[in-house]
Amino acid sequence: MVSSTKIKSVDFYRKIPRDLTEASLSGAGLSIVAALIMMLLFGMELSSYLEVNTTTAVVVDKSADGDFLRIDFNISFPALSCEFASVDVSDVLGTYHQRMFLSSYMIQYMMYLLPLTELGPRGTGAEFHSGLALHNINYGEEIHGEENKEEFPDGAIPLTNGSFEAFSHHFPLLIVNFYAPWCYWSNRLKPSWEKAATIIKQRYDPEADGRVLLGNVDCVEEAALCKRNHIQGYPSIRIFRKGSDLKEDHGHHEHESYYGDRDTDSIVKMVDGLVAPIHPVTHKLALEGISNDTAKHLKKAPVTGGCRVEGYVRVKKVPGNLVISAHSGAHSFDTSQMNVSHVVTHLSFGRLMSPRLLTDMRRLLPYLGQSHDRLDEKAFINEHELGANVTIEHYLQIVKTEVITRKSGQEHSVIEEYEYTAHSSVAQTYYLPAAKFHFELSPMQIMITENPKSFSHFITNLCAIIGGVFTVAGILDSIFHNTVRMIKKVELGKNI
């Protein structure tokens, strides 16, 4: 067996008997200072160990071919009706989608005549859908020649701003064709409309029966009347009701729009379906209601001229365009009267992040997420005079940022953030005014990698701090002690 004496011989820390050591005030003070320095350096080293370190690199975008990018948007248009608002998405590869928005909402304002600079998304009404796609509308056979024109004279009553209110309060049903003389689709509708109005006048005599009247409004001559009813596309067929369906809202009635076929038989069938539930004597609604076949072509007309378009689209990661404008395959628009001023409530690219995740990521990088919503809560107003055909364009350059963490020696992609720069312009155009968002993704991406610290490195630094401070304090104490002894010897020699 190895004796304890031999084991003691390898002791690095040989002890001096306590009787041979001497404590001093200077040593005690230096020990306290050394202990405080050790605690301070320990706290700094612990904070450095807990702090997340990252490295940032710019690399070629690692997105795979065929990856899609999500665009979320919430944009308010005070002067673009939901009846015709649409979102078109296209890219340089030729991919094209039309009317891709999830939903559109009518903007509700205190008064619709407020200046645009005072308007804002103060609230929303019920979700609005125009229903059937207005592309394959049946107009029937067009009437040509003077002979046919005399056979079916104008049956619809011309309405003016003065007579409109009187007729709408007198007849249980007032069905109005808001048209423009220069409009191709209005001229296509006119023969069928006048023929249908003549048939309806003979079937439901306005004086003897008095349940329905068909009228026309020339929106060039009666611009104020059309504006008050938020007519933005021509022709627009609106159904105004009297009695229980009459609701005053700043001088406006709740009414419906007709989106069905525009041939004579379809119009007459629509009117018959609306008239049937109304008692011919009392003009009260009967219990059976309107037929489903008639109701499917009727939608509540917009009660304001504004619209909020909200939703998302998924696009390929190539340069493209997001365009919001009026669109219809069976209406004409007076471009000189259109206004696409808008307020961007929200516009972002990529997956939406929860506030908690965004907060955690900002712990890694304080500046992360500061440029992913550059256009939010910004207004873009057309200040040109009416008739200028103004398009508002936004040029967006998008950069992808990917954050990678390391856990258990393996890399994990935590988040993909898309930040962008935005430059906007207002320009006159010969085409239909629109709000255009041109987006282009950078071929480079920013990669942020987390660098976790080794625990063994932390322990090594901790030992170095304790040992180093202890050693330096010992050296200082020894120097101070020897200096005092030398001074005392010198003074003692002088006294002798």
Helices and strands as residue ranges (DSSP letters): H 4-8, G 18-20, H 25-50, E 53-60, E 68-77, E 85-91, E 96-98, E 103-107, G 116-118, E 124-128, H 146-151, E 157-158, H 161-170, E 173-179, H 184-203, E 212-218, H 223-228, E 236-241, G 243-245, E 255-258, H 264-275, H 292-295, E 298-300, E 307-316, E 320-326, G 335-337, E 342-349, H 355-364, E 378-380, E 390-407, E 410-428, E 434-451, H 455-495
